[in-house]
Amino acid sequence: MLYVYQCLMALVQGIAPVLAKILPNQKARHFFKVRLQMPLPQLSPKHSKRYWFHCASLGEFEQIVPVIEALKKAQASNSIVITFFSESGYKYRHQYPLADAVFYLPIDTKQRMQQWVKQIDADVFVLVKYELWYNLLKALEQHKTPVLMVSAVFRPNQFLFGPLGGFLLKRLKSFQQILVQDQSSYDCLLQHSIDKVILAGDTRYDRVFAGMKRAEVNTNIQSFVGQKPCLILGSSWPKEEAILQASMDELIQNNWVCIIAPHDVSEAHIKALQVQFQHHQPVLYSDLTSAQSSKVLIINTIGHLANAYQYADLAFIGGGFDNQLHNILEPLAFGVPTVFGPNCPKYKEAAMAIKAQVAMPVNDANQFKQLLIEQSFTKREASLQEACKAFVHQRTGATALVMQEL
C-alpha cells in the first residue's frame, strides 16, 4: 500500500499543472494552483525554539490558538510556523500576528517534504487533530524532529486501523506523544499497541472560554437586539437558512430578532440572502448603525460572529445536516443553548452537549418553529444558561497539558 501511495502522490504532483486548469470546481483548481507557485519557505534565523503547527483547516487552527498564545507568553522569541491544507484556513489566517510564517502544505511527495522539513528546521512539529501525511512524517523522523499530535480523535473504523492503513499506523507509532480528546480515542490507540498517549481533552474549550472572558461590547449589535429575544444563525448553510426563512412568521410573531452569520460570506451569497429575506428588510452588518431598526441582521464580515453570541438567546449552528458541523462551543461559552441539524456523528462535542441537555438536534422547520414559539430553550432560563457555561468551563485545561509536553 505504501508503494501505491507514493505513486499516487507523484502522479498528483506531476499532473498538478493540468488539474489547476481543467478541474470544474474552483476550490479544487485553487488547491493545485497555489501549490504550483510555492517556493521553499524562507525564514529568519531562530533565536529560540521553532514550533511548526499543521492544521487541516480553520477549525483546527482555532484549536491550537491557545497553545500558540501560551508559547509566546512563555517565551516571546519562540518562532511559530503554521501550515494549512485547505484554502479556508490559509485565506482567513495567513496574517495571524503571532506566526512568523504561514504557508500552504505542499503535495506529500518524498523529495518535496524532505526539502521543506530541512528548510523549516523545526524543533517540534505539532499535528492538530488529524491529517497523517506519510512522506512529511517520514522526513520529520529522518530529521530527528519530535512529533506531537494534539486534540486528536480516533475511531476504530478509520482507514488507519484497517488492512490498508498499516503504513500510516507505523508513522503514528513513531510520535513522541499523542494527546487525545476522549476516552474512546485513548482506548482505540492502546488496542493497537500505541501507548505514548495522554487523555488531555480538547483545546477548543480553552479557546472559547478565553474568548468569552475577553468579549468586547458591540454597541450596534447591542442596540439592534435591545430587550428582544435574539436568535443567531451561526456559520449557516443553505439548509439552515431555508429553515429560518420558513420560520420567520413565528419568529416575528414572538418578537424575536435574528442575526444571520453565513458560512459563505461571498458577495453573491450575501446578495442572495438579502433577496431571500427581503420581506423582513434585512440590514447588513457593514451598514449597521445604532439608529437602525430591523428584525434581521446579516453579518457580511469575518471575525464578528464569536463576539456576537453574547447577545443571543438561542444559537442555530450550520453544517449539522451535512456532517460538517461548525463551532457549537462559542455560543455555549456565553450560556447560549444551541441547536443544529441531526447529521453530525463525528462531532463528539455535539453528542456530549445533547447528553448534557444544553443542545438539541432539529430535524426540520416545524421542530424549529416550536422552539421559537415555546421560548423555553433559551438563555433566559437561568438554570439552562448556567448549565451551558458549566459545560464549557468544566472541560477547559487541555492547553496546560499540551504545554507540559512542549
N, C-alpha and C positions, 0 to 999 in steps of 0.2 A: 504493500500500500504506500509506503514511503516513496518508492520509485514512481508510482503513478502521480503522487502529489508533486514531486519535483518536476516531472514532465509537464504537468498541468500549469504550474507556476511559470515555467519557462515559456510555455505556449502563450499564456496570457500576456506576459511581458513582450513577447515577440509580435503579437498582433494588436497590441495596445494602440498603435497609431491608427490602425484601421477602425478599431472599436470606438475610438474617440470621435470618429466622423460619422459612422453609419448606424450606431445604436439608436433606436427610436426614442428611448427615454432620455430626457435632458440631463437628469441627475447621473445616469449611468455614463453618458458621454463625458460629463464633467469629471467623474471619478478617474477616467483614464487620461483625460486631457491634462489635469493638474499633475499627474504622476509622470507624464512625458516631459514636463517642463522643470522637474525638480533637480536642482544641483545637489551635491553633497552639502550637508549643513556646515555653516561656518560659525564658530562660537568663540567668544572671548576666552582667554586663559582662565583656568579655575583658580579661585582664591580660597575656596573651602570645598566641601563636598558637592558633587553634581548628582542630582536626582533626575532620572528620566521616568516620566509617567506616561503610560499609554492608555488612552481612553477610546473606546469604540466610537462614542458619540457624546452629545451634550449631557445626557443623563449621567453617564459615567464620570464626566468631568465634575459635575455637581457633587458627586460622591467624594471626590478626592480634594476638593477645595479646603475643607477643614484641616487636612493633613498638610497641604502646602502652606497654609497660613501658620500652622504651628511650627513648621520647619523654618520659615522666615522669621518668626518671632524668636525662636531659639537661637538662630544664627543668621543675621541679615545677609551675610555674604554667601549663604548656600545658593547654589546655582540650580535653577529649575528649567528643565526641558520637557515639553509636552508634545506628544504626537496624537493625531486623530486618524481614525479610519474613515469617518463619514464627513460629508460636506457640512451637515448641520452643526457638528461640534466645532470644526475649524472656522466656519463662517461667523459664528457668534462669539468665539472666544480667542481668536488669533491675536488679539491685542490685550490679552489678560495681563494686567500690570505686574503681577508677581512672577511672571515667567520671563526667563532670559530669551527663550526662543520657543516658537510654536510651529509645528510642521504637520503636513500630511505624512502618514506612514507609507513608504513605498511598497510596491508589489513584493511579495515574500519570495524573492529568488535568493539563492545561496550567495552569489557574488555581491549583490546589492546590499544585503543585510550585513555581510561581513564588513563592507565599506562603511556603512552607517554606524555600526557598533564601535568600530575603531575610531571614527571621526568624532563621535559624541563623547566617547571615553567616560561613560557614567560610572560613578562609584556604586550606585544602586539603581536597579531597574524595577519599577513598580507597575505591575499589571492590574488594572482596575476591573474587577468583577469577572470578566471573561475575555475571550479572543486569544486563542493559542496559535501563534504563527511559528511553525516548526523551524524554519531557517533563521528567523530572528532569535529564537530561544537557543538554538544550537550555537549561533555566533556569540551570544552573550556568555554561554558556558565556556567556549573556547577562549574568550577574552577575560575569563575569570571574574565576570561581573555578577554579583549576587542578585537573585531574582526573588521578589516578593509579590504575592498576589493578595489583594485586599478586597473586602466586601464581596467575596466570591460566593456563588451559588452553584450547587451541583445537584443533578438528578440522576437516578440510576439508569434511565433510558436515554441519556445523552450519547451521542456518537462516540465520544471519548472513551466510554466504557464498553462499547460494542466490539465485535470481532475485527472491525476495520480501523479502530481508533488506537491500537496499541502503540503506534509510533508517536502519537501525541501524548499518550499516558506516560510514556517513558520520559518525555520532557518535563511533565508535571512532577515526576518523582525527583527531579534534579533541583527543584526550587528550594531556596533557603527556608522559606516559611510560607504557609498559606493561611490567611485569616478569613474564615467563612462567616456568613451571616447567621446561619441557623443550625440546629442540631442535626437535621436530616442531611445537610451537606457534610457536616463533620462525620457522621456515621458512614456516609457514602464513600468518603475518601479512606477511612480506616478499613472498610471492607475490601479495598483494592490496595492494601498494604502501603498506604501513604500516611505516615504518622507525624510528619512535620506540619501539623495543622493546629490552629487555635480557634476556638469559638469566640469570636470578637464582636459580632453584631454588624450593623450597617452604619457607616459613617454619614449617611444622609440624614439620620436623626440629629446628629450633631450640627449638620449644616442648616437644617430648617429651624432648629431650636435657636441657634445663634442669630439667624435671620429675623426670627420673631423678636428676639431681645433688642435688636438694633433697628427695628422698623421705624421709619420716619413718617410724620404726619403729611398726608397729601390733602391739602385744603380743598382742592377742586373736587376730588372724589368724595371727600367727606361732605361737602355741600350737596353734591349730586344725590347721595344716599339719604342724607338728613336722618329722620327718625323712622324711615320706612324699612320694612324687611328687604334685604338685598340678596339676590342670587348672583353668584359668579359662575359663568360658564368658562372653565379654565382649560386652556390648550385644546379647544374644541375641534372636532372633526365634523364633516357634513352631517353625520348621523345624529350627533348631539344637537347640532344647530337646527335640524329638522324637527326634533322632538320639542325643542324650545319654541319654535315657530308654532307648532300645533298646540302649545300650552299657553300661548300669550293671553288668551281671553281670561283664563283662570288667574294668571299672574296679575293682570291689570285689575280684575275684579277684587282681588285680595290685597291690593295696594302694594304689591311687590315692585321693586325696580330691578333692572337686570344689567349686569356688566358682562359683555362677551369679549373674551380674550382668545382669539382663534390660534390654533397651531400654525396655520398658514397665514402670514401677515403680508403676503404679496398684494400689490395694488389691485390686481384683478380679483382676488378673493375678498378683499375689503369692500370693493365696489359691489360685488355680488351679495355680500351681507347687507349692505345698505338698501339694495333693492329688495332682498328677502324680507327685511323688517321695515320697509318704507312706511307702512301704515302706522307705525309707532314712532315716527320721526326720530330715528337714531342719531346720536351725536358722536362724532369721532373724538377720541382722547386728545388728538393733536389740536382739536378746535375747542376743547372743553374750557369753560370759564365757570367761576362760582355763580355767575348770574344766570346760567342756562338751566332750563327745566326740560326734562325728557324722562321717559321710562326706560330707555335703552341706551347704554353707552358701549361703544365698540372701541376696544383698545387696539389701535393700529400701530403700536410701537413695541419695541423689545425692551424687556427689563423692568416693566412696571407691574406685572401680574402678582408676583410673590408678595410685594408690599401691600397690594390692594386687598388681599384676603382679610386683613384686619377689619375691613368694613363689611364683610359678608356675614350672612346668617346661615347660608347653605351654599355648598360648592358642588357643581356638577362637572366632573373631570372627564376630559376627552380620551378617546382611544380604547375604551373598555368594550366596545362592540367588535373590535378587530384584534384583540390581544396585543394592543400597543398602548397600554395604559400609561398616562402621564403622571406627574408627581401628585400623589394624594396627601403627602405628608406636610406640604406647605400650608394648606388650609387647616389641617388638624392641629398644627402647632399653635395656631391662633384660636383654637377652641371651636372651629367650624366643622360641623358634621358634613360628611361627604358622600355623594352618590356617583355611580359610574355604571357603564354597561356591564353585562353579565359574563362576557368572554375575556377573562384575564387569569387563566390558571397558572401562568408562570410568575405571577406577581405575589410574592409571599406577604408583603405588607398589606395587600388588599384582603387576603384571606384572614390575616390577623385582625385587621380593623373591623371586618364584618363580625368576627367572633367576639370582639370587644364591644360590639354594638355602637360603634362610632361611625360606621359607614354601612351602606347597603347598596346592592345592585338594583338597577331598574331595568326592566325588560322592554318597556315601550312608553309611549306618551301618556297613556291612560294611568299607568302607575305613577309617573312623574307628576301628572296633574293632581292626583290625590294628595301627594306630599305638599304641594303648594296650597291646596285648599285647607288641609288639616293644620298646617303650620306648627306641628308638634316636633318634627325632626329638624330643629334649628338651634342656633347658638343661644337663642333667647331662653331656652330651657337650661337653667343654671347647672343642674347636675350633668347634663349632656355636654355642656361647654367644658366643664372641669374634666370629664372623662376623656374628651378629645385631647386636651392639653396633657393629661397624665399619660395617655397612650404614647405620645412622642417623648416626653421628659423621661419616662422610665426606661426608655431604650437608648438613651444617649450614653456615650462613653467609649465607643469604638475607636475614636481618634486617638485617645490616650494609649490604647493597646497597640495600635499601629505604630505610634511614636516609640514605644518601647522596643520594637523590632528594628526601627530605623536608626 
